[in-house]
Amino acid sequence: MATGHTDPQRRERILAATLDLITDEGVAGVSHRKIATRAQVPLGSMTYHFTGIDDLLRQAFTRFADQIVAVFEQHLNRAGSPEQAREAVTDLIHTLSEGPRRDLVLAHELYTLAARRPEYRQLTQEWMNRSRHLLEQHFDADTARQLDALIEGLTLHRALAGSPHDRALTRQAVDRITAP
């Protein structure tokens, strides 16, 4: 393994290890030592790349939010009509709820931090604004806000249900919110 400045992937490995550790142990289980061990980097790398644990958490959660926004983009950018946009939102809800359990855990760890600490609340607000902006390419601002809440809620309900509801019910909910 490369060391020092010859290891251009070190920072990315640290961020990935941070998200993996949060998934396994929650934010409360995060420490520089555990992350360094998981990322297979010297402990000193942590302070070289990040000013502290909060900086590391913010950057890791920003990276996670970027990944989720990219999923929104994949679905919503290909819609060319209102009907296709409604179908894209339905697909998005099912993609997110059937996706990796890791994403669900990370989202809720971030929401918990945001409920307690304003700097993380700002991060989640930026994430919501980006998601809504993508929805506003197809729907008015009020509808986009309602859809964003629907996406979050149905994703959670489907992901945690013993037997999640089917696609028809998701589409019915999307249609009700987006009805002209």
C-alpha positions, 0 to 999 in steps of 0.5 A: 500500500502506498504511503504519505503523499504517494497515496492519492486515494487515502482521503477517499478511503478515510471517508469511505471507512467513516461511512462504513463505521457509522453504518456498523456502529452509529455516529457514537461509535466513530473515533479517529483510531477506529476509522484509521484502522478500518481505512488502513491508514496511519492515525496521523493521516486523520489530522492531516486530511481533516481538522477534527472529527466534526470536519470528517463527519461533515465531509463524509455525510456530504459525500453520502448526500451527493450520492443520494442526489445523484440517484435523484438526478439519474431518475429525474433527468431522464423524464421529459413529460409530466407522466414520465416525471411521475413514473420517475418519482415512483421508480426513485422511491422503489430504488431507494427503499430497495437499495442498500440498508447502509443508505437507510442507516446513514440517512437516519444517523445524519437526521439524528445529528441534524436534530441535535446540531445546527451545522448538520441541520444546514447540511440536510437542508442543503441536501433537501434543497438540491433534491427539491430543485431536481423535482422543481424541473417537473413540478411547481415548488409546493408540489416538489416540497410535498413530493420530497417529503413523500419520497422520504416517508415512503422510502422509510416505510417500504424499507422497514416494512415486513412486507412493503406496499407495492408499486401501484400504491406508490404510484397512487400516492405520487398521482394524488400529490401531482394531480393537476 
